[in-house]
Amino acid sequence: MRTNIEIDDQLMAEAQQLAGTSTKRETVDLALRELVGRHRQLGILRLKGRVHWEGDLQVSRAGRR
């Protein structure tokens, strides 16, 4: 999707430096992916203690060895 927005030049430069990106597009794309990922993780964390799991943890882990 093509869009046109105004972004603070200093903020963009700092974001590019921190992210190690070379283009503004790459920087914005990474920032959006990070934001969405963070909110998804928060949603999962909110489930802590609310999901009932039945099973044997040792049996579940045995398949990973």
PQR file of N, CA, C, O and H, with PARSE charges and radii, in Angstrom:
ATOM      1  N   MET A   1       0.856  -1.166   0.000 -0.4000 1.5000
ATOM      2  CA  MET A   1       0.000   0.000   0.000 -0.0000 2.0000
ATOM      3  C   MET A   1       0.903   1.230   0.000  0.5500 1.7000
ATOM      4  O   MET A   1       1.870   1.305   0.759 -0.5500 1.4000
ATOM      5  N   ARG A   2       0.594   2.135  -0.812 -0.4000 1.5000
ATOM      6  CA  ARG A   2       1.341   3.377  -0.889 -0.0000 2.0000
ATOM      7  C   ARG A   2       0.618   4.426  -0.066  0.5500 1.7000
ATOM      8  O   ARG A   2      -0.599   4.584  -0.162 -0.5500 1.4000
ATOM      9  H   ARG A   2      -0.191   2.074  -1.429  0.4000 1.0000
ATOM     10  N   THR A   3       1.400   5.152   0.757 -0.4000 1.5000
ATOM     11  CA  THR A   3       0.818   6.218   1.563 -0.0000 2.0000
ATOM     12  C   THR A   3       1.841   7.330   1.723  0.5500 1.7000
ATOM     13  O   THR A   3       3.037   7.123   1.515 -0.5500 1.4000
ATOM     14  H   THR A   3       2.389   5.023   0.834  0.4000 1.0000
ATOM     15  N   ASN A   4       1.370   8.488   2.087 -0.4000 1.5000
ATOM     16  CA  ASN A   4       2.233   9.649   2.232 -0.0000 2.0000
ATOM     17  C   ASN A   4       2.032  10.228   3.628  0.5500 1.7000
ATOM     18  O   ASN A   4       0.937  10.680   3.961 -0.5500 1.4000
ATOM     19  H   ASN A   4       0.399   8.656   2.256  0.4000 1.0000
ATOM     20  N   ILE A   5       3.095  10.215   4.456 -0.4000 1.5000
ATOM     21  CA  ILE A   5       2.982  10.733   5.815 -0.0000 2.0000
ATOM     22  C   ILE A   5       4.196  11.601   6.144  0.5500 1.7000
ATOM     23  O   ILE A   5       5.259  11.465   5.538 -0.5500 1.4000
ATOM     24  H   ILE A   5       3.985   9.848   4.186  0.4000 1.0000
ATOM     25  N   GLU A   6       4.017  12.488   7.110 -0.4000 1.5000
ATOM     26  CA  GLU A   6       5.129  13.298   7.598 -0.0000 2.0000
ATOM     27  C   GLU A   6       5.698  12.635   8.840  0.5500 1.7000
ATOM     28  O   GLU A   6       4.968  12.323   9.781 -0.5500 1.4000
ATOM     29  H   GLU A   6       3.154  12.599   7.602  0.4000 1.0000
ATOM     30  N   ILE A   7       7.013  12.423   8.836 -0.4000 1.5000
ATOM     31  CA  ILE A   7       7.705  11.806   9.961 -0.0000 2.0000
ATOM     32  C   ILE A   7       8.874  12.703  10.342  0.5500 1.7000
ATOM     33  O   ILE A   7       9.588  13.210   9.477 -0.5500 1.4000
ATOM     34  H   ILE A   7       7.606  12.676   8.072  0.4000 1.0000
ATOM     35  N   ASP A   8       9.058  12.893  11.625 -0.4000 1.5000
ATOM     36  CA  ASP A   8      10.164  13.699  12.135 -0.0000 2.0000
ATOM     37  C   ASP A   8      11.488  13.141  11.603  0.5500 1.7000
ATOM     38  O   ASP A   8      11.782  11.960  11.785 -0.5500 1.4000
ATOM     39  H   ASP A   8       8.478  12.482  12.328  0.4000 1.0000
ATOM     40  N   ASP A   9      12.283  13.986  10.950 -0.4000 1.5000
ATOM     41  CA  ASP A   9      13.538  13.544  10.332 -0.0000 2.0000
ATOM     42  C   ASP A   9      14.530  12.987  11.352  0.5500 1.7000
ATOM     43  O   ASP A   9      15.182  11.975  11.096 -0.5500 1.4000
ATOM     44  H   ASP A   9      12.044  14.946  10.802  0.4000 1.0000
ATOM     45  N   GLN A  10      14.643  13.640  12.499 -0.4000 1.5000
ATOM     46  CA  GLN A  10      15.576  13.165  13.527 -0.0000 2.0000
ATOM     47  C   GLN A  10      15.131  11.821  14.097  0.5500 1.7000
ATOM     48  O   GLN A  10      15.952  10.940  14.353 -0.5500 1.4000
ATOM     49  H   GLN A  10      14.114  14.462  12.708  0.4000 1.0000
ATOM     50  N   LEU A  11      13.831  11.676  14.292 -0.4000 1.5000
ATOM     51  CA  LEU A  11      13.297  10.413  14.798 -0.0000 2.0000
ATOM     52  C   LEU A  11      13.543   9.289  13.798  0.5500 1.7000
ATOM     53  O   LEU A  11      13.919   8.182  14.184 -0.5500 1.4000
ATOM     54  H   LEU A  11      13.163  12.392  14.084  0.4000 1.0000
ATOM     55  N   MET A  12      13.333   9.571  12.522 -0.4000 1.5000
ATOM     56  CA  MET A  12      13.564   8.564  11.487 -0.0000 2.0000
ATOM     57  C   MET A  12      15.036   8.181  11.433  0.5500 1.7000
ATOM     58  O   MET A  12      15.366   6.999  11.334 -0.5500 1.4000
ATOM     59  H   MET A  12      13.027  10.470  12.209  0.4000 1.0000
ATOM     60  N   ALA A  13      15.919   9.165  11.497 -0.4000 1.5000
ATOM     61  CA  ALA A  13      17.351   8.886  11.446 -0.0000 2.0000
ATOM     62  C   ALA A  13      17.779   8.028  12.633  0.5500 1.7000
ATOM     63  O   ALA A  13      18.562   7.089  12.481 -0.5500 1.4000
ATOM     64  H   ALA A  13      15.651  10.125  11.577  0.4000 1.0000
ATOM     65  N   GLU A  14      17.264   8.355  13.808 -0.4000 1.5000
ATOM     66  CA  GLU A  14      17.604   7.572  15.000 -0.0000 2.0000
ATOM     67  C   GLU A  14      17.051   6.153  14.893  0.5500 1.7000
ATOM     68  O   GLU A  14      17.729   5.190  15.252 -0.5500 1.4000
ATOM     69  H   GLU A  14      16.628   9.117  13.932  0.4000 1.0000
ATOM     70  N   ALA A  15      15.831   6.027  14.404 -0.4000 1.5000
ATOM     71  CA  ALA A  15      15.220   4.703  14.236 -0.0000 2.0000
ATOM     72  C   ALA A  15      16.018   3.869  13.241  0.5500 1.7000
ATOM     73  O   ALA A  15      16.249   2.682  13.472 -0.5500 1.4000
ATOM     74  H   ALA A  15      15.280   6.809  14.112  0.4000 1.0000
ATOM     75  N   GLN A  16      16.441   4.479  12.138 -0.4000 1.5000
ATOM     76  CA  GLN A  16      17.230   3.757  11.143 -0.0000 2.0000
ATOM     77  C   GLN A  16      18.555   3.295  11.740  0.5500 1.7000
ATOM     78  O   GLN A  16      18.998   2.174  11.490 -0.5500 1.4000
ATOM     79  H   GLN A  16      16.253   5.444  11.951  0.4000 1.0000
ATOM     80  N   GLN A  17      19.178   4.156  12.522 -0.4000 1.5000
ATOM     81  CA  GLN A  17      20.452   3.800  13.135 -0.0000 2.0000
ATOM     82  C   GLN A  17      20.273   2.654  14.130  0.5500 1.7000
ATOM     83  O   GLN A  17      21.047   1.696  14.125 -0.5500 1.4000
ATOM     84  H   GLN A  17      18.818   5.067  12.725  0.4000 1.0000
ATOM     85  N   LEU A  18      19.261   2.752  14.975 -0.4000 1.5000
ATOM     86  CA  LEU A  18      19.022   1.710  15.977 -0.0000 2.0000
ATOM     87  C   LEU A  18      18.648   0.376  15.341  0.5500 1.7000
ATOM     88  O   LEU A  18      19.071  -0.683  15.803 -0.5500 1.4000
ATOM     89  H   LEU A  18      18.632   3.530  14.979  0.4000 1.0000
ATOM     90  N   ALA A  19      17.854   0.440  14.278 -0.4000 1.5000
ATOM     91  CA  ALA A  19      17.380  -0.784  13.631 -0.0000 2.0000
ATOM     92  C   ALA A  19      18.387  -1.349  12.633  0.5500 1.7000
ATOM     93  O   ALA A  19      18.309  -2.517  12.252 -0.5500 1.4000
ATOM     94  H   ALA A  19      17.511   1.301  13.902  0.4000 1.0000
ATOM     95  N   GLY A  20      19.321  -0.519  12.221 -0.4000 1.5000
ATOM     96  CA  GLY A  20      20.286  -0.966  11.222 -0.0000 2.0000
ATOM     97  C   GLY A  20      19.679  -1.085   9.838  0.5500 1.7000
ATOM     98  O   GLY A  20      20.130  -1.884   9.017 -0.5500 1.4000
ATOM     99  H   GLY A  20      19.384   0.429  12.531  0.4000 1.0000
ATOM    100  N   THR A  21      18.654  -0.287   9.586 -0.4000 1.5000
ATOM    101  CA  THR A  21      17.993  -0.309   8.286 -0.0000 2.0000
ATOM    102  C   THR A  21      18.574   0.781   7.394  0.5500 1.7000
ATOM    103  O   THR A  21      19.124   1.770   7.878 -0.5500 1.4000
ATOM    104  H   THR A  21      18.287   0.361  10.253  0.4000 1.0000
ATOM    105  N   SER A  22      18.442   0.586   6.087 -0.4000 1.5000
ATOM    106  CA  SER A  22      19.040   1.546   5.156 -0.0000 2.0000
ATOM    107  C   SER A  22      18.020   2.434   4.459  0.5500 1.7000
ATOM    108  O   SER A  22      18.385   3.444   3.856 -0.5500 1.4000
ATOM    109  H   SER A  22      17.995  -0.217   5.693  0.4000 1.0000
ATOM    110  N   THR A  23      16.746   2.065   4.536 -0.4000 1.5000
ATOM    111  CA  THR A  23      15.726   2.892   3.887 -0.0000 2.0000
ATOM    112  C   THR A  23      14.616   3.241   4.872  0.5500 1.7000
ATOM    113  O   THR A  23      14.400   2.553   5.870 -0.5500 1.4000
ATOM    114  H   THR A  23      16.450   1.245   5.025  0.4000 1.0000
ATOM    115  N   LYS A  24      13.926   4.319   4.564 -0.4000 1.5000
ATOM    116  CA  LYS A  24      12.797   4.724   5.401 -0.0000 2.0000
ATOM    117  C   LYS A  24      11.698   3.671   5.351  0.5500 1.7000
ATOM    118  O   LYS A  24      11.078   3.357   6.366 -0.5500 1.4000
ATOM    119  H   LYS A  24      14.101   4.878   3.753  0.4000 1.0000
ATOM    120  N   ARG A  25      11.468   3.137   4.174 -0.4000 1.5000
ATOM    121  CA  ARG A  25      10.428   2.114   4.018 -0.0000 2.0000
ATOM    122  C   ARG A  25      10.719   0.897   4.892  0.5500 1.7000
ATOM    123  O   ARG A  25       9.836   0.378   5.574 -0.5500 1.4000
ATOM    124  H   ARG A  25      11.973   3.392   3.349  0.4000 1.0000
ATOM    125  N   GLU A  26      11.963   0.457   4.857 -0.4000 1.5000
ATOM    126  CA  GLU A  26      12.377  -0.696   5.659 -0.0000 2.0000
ATOM    127  C   GLU A  26      12.214  -0.392   7.156  0.5500 1.7000
ATOM    128  O   GLU A  26      11.797  -1.252   7.931 -0.5500 1.4000
ATOM    129  H   GLU A  26      12.680   0.878   4.302  0.4000 1.0000
ATOM    130  N   THR A  27      12.541   0.820   7.539 -0.4000 1.5000
ATOM    131  CA  THR A  27      12.432   1.233   8.938 -0.0000 2.0000
ATOM    132  C   THR A  27      10.987   1.245   9.404  0.5500 1.7000
ATOM    133  O   THR A  27      10.672   0.729  10.477 -0.5500 1.4000
ATOM    134  H   THR A  27      12.879   1.519   6.909  0.4000 1.0000
ATOM    135  N   VAL A  28      10.107   1.831   8.604 -0.4000 1.5000
ATOM    136  CA  VAL A  28       8.689   1.892   8.964 -0.0000 2.0000
ATOM    137  C   VAL A  28       8.097   0.488   9.004  0.5500 1.7000
ATOM    138  O   VAL A  28       7.328   0.165   9.909 -0.5500 1.4000
ATOM    139  H   VAL A  28      10.363   2.251   7.733  0.4000 1.0000
ATOM    140  N   ASP A  29       8.448  -0.345   8.036 -0.4000 1.5000
ATOM    141  CA  ASP A  29       7.940  -1.715   8.000 -0.0000 2.0000
ATOM    142  C   ASP A  29       8.366  -2.477   9.259  0.5500 1.7000
ATOM    143  O   ASP A  29       7.553  -3.161   9.880 -0.5500 1.4000
ATOM    144  H   ASP A  29       9.073  -0.083   7.300  0.4000 1.0000
ATOM    145  N   LEU A  30       9.631  -2.356   9.625 -0.4000 1.5000
ATOM    146  CA  LEU A  30      10.130  -3.028  10.823 -0.0000 2.0000
ATOM    147  C   LEU A  30       9.424  -2.512  12.074  0.5500 1.7000
ATOM    148  O   LEU A  30       9.035  -3.295  12.942 -0.5500 1.4000
ATOM    149  H   LEU A  30      10.291  -1.800   9.120  0.4000 1.0000
ATOM    150  N   ALA A  31       9.260  -1.200  12.163 -0.4000 1.5000
ATOM    151  CA  ALA A  31       8.603  -0.612  13.335 -0.0000 2.0000
ATOM    152  C   ALA A  31       7.168  -1.101  13.471  0.5500 1.7000
ATOM    153  O   ALA A  31       6.717  -1.403  14.575 -0.5500 1.4000
ATOM    154  H   ALA A  31       9.575  -0.565  11.458  0.4000 1.0000
ATOM    155  N   LEU A  32       6.453  -1.181  12.362 -0.4000 1.5000
ATOM    156  CA  LEU A  32       5.069  -1.661  12.405 -0.0000 2.0000
ATOM    157  C   LEU A  32       5.008  -3.132  12.810  0.5500 1.7000
ATOM    158  O   LEU A  32       4.152  -3.527  13.601 -0.5500 1.4000
ATOM    159  H   LEU A  32       6.819  -0.935  11.465  0.4000 1.0000
ATOM    160  N   ARG A  33       5.917  -3.938  12.268 -0.4000 1.5000
ATOM    161  CA  ARG A  33       5.953  -5.356  12.632 -0.0000 2.0000
ATOM    162  C   ARG A  33       6.273  -5.538  14.123  0.5500 1.7000
ATOM    163  O   ARG A  33       5.685  -6.387  14.793 -0.5500 1.4000
ATOM    164  H   ARG A  33       6.613  -3.616  11.626  0.4000 1.0000
ATOM    165  N   GLU A  34       7.205  -4.735  14.626 -0.4000 1.5000
ATOM    166  CA  GLU A  34       7.554  -4.791  16.050 -0.0000 2.0000
ATOM    167  C   GLU A  34       6.358  -4.405  16.919  0.5500 1.7000
ATOM    168  O   GLU A  34       6.094  -5.053  17.932 -0.5500 1.4000
ATOM    169  H   GLU A  34       7.682  -4.046  14.082  0.4000 1.0000
ATOM    170  N   LEU A  35       5.644  -3.367  16.535 -0.4000 1.5000
ATOM    171  CA  LEU A  35       4.479  -2.912  17.299 -0.0000 2.0000
ATOM    172  C   LEU A  35       3.396  -3.985  17.340  0.5500 1.7000
ATOM    173  O   LEU A  35       2.848  -4.285  18.401 -0.5500 1.4000
ATOM    174  H   LEU A  35       5.858  -2.840  15.712  0.4000 1.0000
ATOM    175  N   VAL A  36       3.097  -4.554  16.190 -0.4000 1.5000
ATOM    176  CA  VAL A  36       2.072  -5.601  16.122 -0.0000 2.0000
ATOM    177  C   VAL A  36       2.514  -6.820  16.934  0.5500 1.7000
ATOM    178  O   VAL A  36       1.717  -7.397  17.673 -0.5500 1.4000
ATOM    179  H   VAL A  36       3.542  -4.310  15.328  0.4000 1.0000
ATOM    180  N   GLY A  37       3.772  -7.208  16.798 -0.4000 1.5000
ATOM    181  CA  GLY A  37       4.284  -8.352  17.550 -0.0000 2.0000
ATOM    182  C   GLY A  37       4.216  -8.136  19.048  0.5500 1.7000
ATOM    183  O   GLY A  37       3.860  -9.046  19.797 -0.5500 1.4000
ATOM    184  H   GLY A  37       4.420  -6.740  16.197  0.4000 1.0000
ATOM    185  N   ARG A  38       4.557  -6.932  19.488 -0.4000 1.5000
ATOM    186  CA  ARG A  38       4.511  -6.620  20.920 -0.0000 2.0000
ATOM    187  C   ARG A  38       3.093  -6.725  21.456  0.5500 1.7000
ATOM    188  O   ARG A  38       2.879  -7.256  22.546 -0.5500 1.4000
ATOM    189  H   ARG A  38       4.846  -6.193  18.879  0.4000 1.0000
ATOM    190  N   HIS A  39       2.130  -6.228  20.708 -0.4000 1.5000
ATOM    191  CA  HIS A  39       0.741  -6.294  21.169 -0.0000 2.0000
ATOM    192  C   HIS A  39       0.211  -7.725  21.167  0.5500 1.7000
ATOM    193  O   HIS A  39      -0.592  -8.090  22.025 -0.5500 1.4000
ATOM    194  H   HIS A  39       2.303  -5.797  19.823  0.4000 1.0000
ATOM    195  N   ARG A  40       0.654  -8.529  20.214 -0.4000 1.5000
ATOM    196  CA  ARG A  40       0.258  -9.944  20.215 -0.0000 2.0000
ATOM    197  C   ARG A  40       0.830 -10.651  21.438  0.5500 1.7000
ATOM    198  O   ARG A  40       0.149 -11.462  22.065 -0.5500 1.4000
ATOM    199  H   ARG A  40       1.306  -8.232  19.517  0.4000 1.0000
ATOM    200  N   GLN A  41       2.078 -10.347  21.775 -0.4000 1.5000
ATOM    201  CA  GLN A  41       2.699 -10.951  22.955 -0.0000 2.0000
ATOM    202  C   GLN A  41       1.964 -10.541  24.224  0.5500 1.7000
ATOM    203  O   GLN A  41       1.754 -11.363  25.116 -0.5500 1.4000
ATOM    204  H   GLN A  41       2.632  -9.688  21.265  0.4000 1.0000
ATOM    205  N   LEU A  42       1.576  -9.279  24.307 -0.4000 1.5000
ATOM    206  CA  LEU A  42       0.829  -8.818  25.475 -0.0000 2.0000
ATOM    207  C   LEU A  42      -0.499  -9.557  25.597  0.5500 1.7000
ATOM    208  O   LEU A  42      -0.936  -9.876  26.703 -0.5500 1.4000
ATOM    209  H   LEU A  42       1.746  -8.611  23.583  0.4000 1.0000
ATOM    210  N   GLY A  43      -1.136  -9.827  24.468 -0.4000 1.5000
ATOM    211  CA  GLY A  43      -2.386 -10.578  24.484 -0.0000 2.0000
ATOM    212  C   GLY A  43      -2.188 -11.978  25.028  0.5500 1.7000
ATOM    213  O   GLY A  43      -3.023 -12.489  25.774 -0.5500 1.4000
ATOM    214  H   GLY A  43      -0.781  -9.567  23.570  0.4000 1.0000
ATOM    215  N   ILE A  44      -1.083 -12.594  24.653 -0.4000 1.5000
ATOM    216  CA  ILE A  44      -0.779 -13.936  25.153 -0.0000 2.0000
ATOM    217  C   ILE A  44      -0.474 -13.881  26.648  0.5500 1.7000
ATOM    218  O   ILE A  44      -0.910 -14.748  27.405 -0.5500 1.4000
ATOM    219  H   ILE A  44      -0.405 -12.179  24.047  0.4000 1.0000
ATOM    220  N   LEU A  45       0.271 -12.867  27.070 -0.4000 1.5000
ATOM    221  CA  LEU A  45       0.594 -12.738  28.498 -0.0000 2.0000
ATOM    222  C   LEU A  45      -0.649 -12.539  29.348  0.5500 1.7000
ATOM    223  O   LEU A  45      -0.686 -12.968  30.501 -0.5500 1.4000
ATOM    224  H   LEU A  45       0.625 -12.163  26.455  0.4000 1.0000
ATOM    225  N   ARG A  46      -1.658 -11.900  28.796 -0.4000 1.5000
ATOM    226  CA  ARG A  46      -2.902 -11.684  29.545 -0.0000 2.0000
ATOM    227  C   ARG A  46      -3.623 -13.003  29.842  0.5500 1.7000
ATOM    228  O   ARG A  46      -4.461 -13.066  30.741 -0.5500 1.4000
ATOM    229  H   ARG A  46      -1.628 -11.551  27.859  0.4000 1.0000
ATOM    230  N   LEU A  47      -3.297 -14.039  29.093 -0.4000 1.5000
ATOM    231  CA  LEU A  47      -3.922 -15.347  29.301 -0.0000 2.0000
ATOM    232  C   LEU A  47      -3.283 -16.119  30.455  0.5500 1.7000
ATOM    233  O   LEU A  47      -3.808 -17.146  30.884 -0.5500 1.4000
ATOM    234  H   LEU A  47      -2.615 -13.987  28.363  0.4000 1.0000
ATOM    235  N   LYS A  48      -2.157 -15.628  30.952 -0.4000 1.5000
ATOM    236  CA  LYS A  48      -1.440 -16.332  32.022 -0.0000 2.0000
ATOM    237  C   LYS A  48      -2.368 -16.586  33.209  0.5500 1.7000
ATOM    238  O   LYS A  48      -2.985 -15.669  33.751 -0.5500 1.4000
ATOM    239  H   LYS A  48      -1.730 -14.793  30.603  0.4000 1.0000
ATOM    240  N   GLY A  49      -2.444 -17.849  33.590 -0.4000 1.5000
ATOM    241  CA  GLY A  49      -3.274 -18.236  34.721 -0.0000 2.0000
ATOM    242  C   GLY A  49      -4.736 -18.446  34.372  0.5500 1.7000
ATOM    243  O   GLY A  49      -5.524 -18.820  35.241 -0.5500 1.4000
ATOM    244  H   GLY A  49      -1.943 -18.594  33.150  0.4000 1.0000
ATOM    245  N   ARG A  50      -5.113 -18.216  33.138 -0.4000 1.5000
ATOM    246  CA  ARG A  50      -6.521 -18.342  32.737 -0.0000 2.0000
ATOM    247  C   ARG A  50      -6.787 -19.563  31.859  0.5500 1.7000
ATOM    248  O   ARG A  50      -7.937 -19.951  31.656 -0.5500 1.4000
ATOM    249  H   ARG A  50      -4.473 -17.912  32.432  0.4000 1.0000
ATOM    250  N   VAL A  51      -5.730 -20.156  31.346 -0.4000 1.5000
ATOM    251  CA  VAL A  51      -5.889 -21.304  30.456 -0.0000 2.0000
ATOM    252  C   VAL A  51      -5.642 -22.570  31.264  0.5500 1.7000
ATOM    253  O   VAL A  51      -4.600 -22.718  31.902 -0.5500 1.4000
ATOM    254  H   VAL A  51      -4.796 -19.840  31.510  0.4000 1.0000
ATOM    255  N   HIS A  52      -6.600 -23.471  31.232 -0.4000 1.5000
ATOM    256  CA  HIS A  52      -6.465 -24.733  31.953 -0.0000 2.0000
ATOM    257  C   HIS A  52      -5.846 -25.764  31.018  0.5500 1.7000
ATOM    258  O   HIS A  52      -6.350 -26.003  29.921 -0.5500 1.4000
ATOM    259  H   HIS A  52      -7.447 -23.351  30.714  0.4000 1.0000
ATOM    260  N   TRP A  53      -4.748 -26.371  31.463 -0.4000 1.5000
ATOM    261  CA  TRP A  53      -4.068 -27.364  30.664 -0.0000 2.0000
ATOM    262  C   TRP A  53      -4.038 -28.675  31.418  0.5500 1.7000
ATOM    263  O   TRP A  53      -3.693 -28.722  32.599 -0.5500 1.4000
ATOM    264  H   TRP A  53      -4.339 -26.176  32.354  0.4000 1.0000
ATOM    265  N   GLU A  54      -4.400 -29.731  30.726 -0.4000 1.5000
ATOM    266  CA  GLU A  54      -4.340 -31.065  31.313 -0.0000 2.0000
ATOM    267  C   GLU A  54      -3.330 -31.872  30.526  0.5500 1.7000
ATOM    268  O   GLU A  54      -3.337 -31.856  29.295 -0.5500 1.4000
ATOM    269  H   GLU A  54      -4.680 -29.693  29.767  0.4000 1.0000
ATOM    270  N   GLY A  55      -2.488 -32.559  31.211 -0.4000 1.5000
ATOM    271  CA  GLY A  55      -1.497 -33.381  30.542 -0.0000 2.0000
ATOM    272  C   GLY A  55      -0.310 -33.616  31.453  0.5500 1.7000
ATOM    273  O   GLY A  55      -0.252 -33.113  32.574 -0.5500 1.4000
ATOM    274  H   GLY A  55      -2.482 -32.572  32.211  0.4000 1.0000
ATOM    275  N   ASP A  56       0.626 -34.384  30.953 -0.4000 1.5000
ATOM    276  CA  ASP A  56       1.834 -34.700  31.700 -0.0000 2.0000
ATOM    277  C   ASP A  56       2.990 -33.932  31.071  0.5500 1.7000
ATOM    278  O   ASP A  56       3.375 -34.200  29.933 -0.5500 1.4000
ATOM    279  H   ASP A  56       0.579 -34.793  30.042  0.4000 1.0000
ATOM    280  N   LEU A  57       3.533 -32.991  31.806 -0.4000 1.5000
ATOM    281  CA  LEU A  57       4.602 -32.155  31.290 -0.0000 2.0000
ATOM    282  C   LEU A  57       5.832 -32.981  30.928  0.5500 1.7000
ATOM    283  O   LEU A  57       6.499 -32.688  29.936 -0.5500 1.4000
ATOM    284  H   LEU A  57       3.220 -32.773  32.730  0.4000 1.0000
ATOM    285  N   GLN A  58       6.136 -33.991  31.705 -0.4000 1.5000
ATOM    286  CA  GLN A  58       7.296 -34.841  31.425 -0.0000 2.0000
ATOM    287  C   GLN A  58       7.121 -35.579  30.098  0.5500 1.7000
ATOM    288  O   GLN A  58       8.063 -35.690  29.313 -0.5500 1.4000
ATOM    289  H   GLN A  58       5.593 -34.229  32.511  0.4000 1.0000
ATOM    290  N   VAL A  59       5.925 -36.078  29.854 -0.4000 1.5000
ATOM    291  CA  VAL A  59       5.651 -36.782  28.595 -0.0000 2.0000
ATOM    292  C   VAL A  59       5.756 -35.801  27.428  0.5500 1.7000
ATOM    293  O   VAL A  59       6.307 -36.126  26.376 -0.5500 1.4000
ATOM    294  H   VAL A  59       5.159 -35.988  30.492  0.4000 1.0000
ATOM    295  N   SER A  60       5.233 -34.628  27.625 -0.4000 1.5000
ATOM    296  CA  SER A  60       5.275 -33.611  26.582 -0.0000 2.0000
ATOM    297  C   SER A  60       6.712 -33.231  26.246  0.5500 1.7000
ATOM    298  O   SER A  60       7.055 -33.060  25.076 -0.5500 1.4000
ATOM    299  H   SER A  60       4.785 -34.364  28.480  0.4000 1.0000
ATOM    300  N   ARG A  61       7.542 -33.102  27.260 -0.4000 1.5000
ATOM    301  CA  ARG A  61       8.941 -32.726  27.050 -0.0000 2.0000
ATOM    302  C   ARG A  61       9.776 -33.878  26.506  0.5500 1.7000
ATOM    303  O   ARG A  61      10.795 -33.637  25.860 -0.5500 1.4000
ATOM    304  H   ARG A  61       7.264 -33.241  28.211  0.4000 1.0000
ATOM    305  N   ALA A  62       9.377 -35.105  26.746 -0.4000 1.5000
ATOM    306  CA  ALA A  62      10.155 -36.272  26.326 -0.0000 2.0000
ATOM    307  C   ALA A  62      10.335 -36.310  24.815  0.5500 1.7000
ATOM    308  O   ALA A  62      11.367 -36.773  24.329 -0.5500 1.4000
ATOM    309  H   ALA A  62       8.549 -35.301  27.271  0.4000 1.0000
ATOM    310  N   GLY A  63       9.373 -35.845  24.085 -0.4000 1.5000
ATOM    311  CA  GLY A  63       9.464 -35.855  22.633 -0.0000 2.0000
ATOM    312  C   GLY A  63      10.465 -34.862  22.078  0.5500 1.7000
ATOM    313  O   GLY A  63      10.788 -34.913  20.891 -0.5500 1.4000
ATOM    314  H   GLY A  63       8.534 -35.470  24.480  0.4000 1.0000
ATOM    315  N   ARG A  64      10.956 -33.971  22.898 -0.4000 1.5000
ATOM    316  CA  ARG A  64      11.884 -32.932  22.439 -0.0000 2.0000
ATOM    317  C   ARG A  64      13.345 -33.354  22.540  0.5500 1.7000
ATOM    318  O   ARG A  64      14.227 -32.672  22.019 -0.5500 1.4000
ATOM    319  H   ARG A  64      10.694 -33.930  23.862  0.4000 1.0000
ATOM    320  N   ARG A  65      13.597 -34.442  23.187 -0.4000 1.5000
ATOM    321  CA  ARG A  65      14.996 -34.859  23.396 -0.0000 2.0000
ATOM    322  C   ARG A  65      15.560 -35.567  22.227  0.5500 1.7000
ATOM    323  O   ARG A  65      16.721 -35.976  22.254 -0.5500 1.4000
ATOM    324  H   ARG A  65      12.881 -34.996  23.611  0.4000 1.0000
TER
END
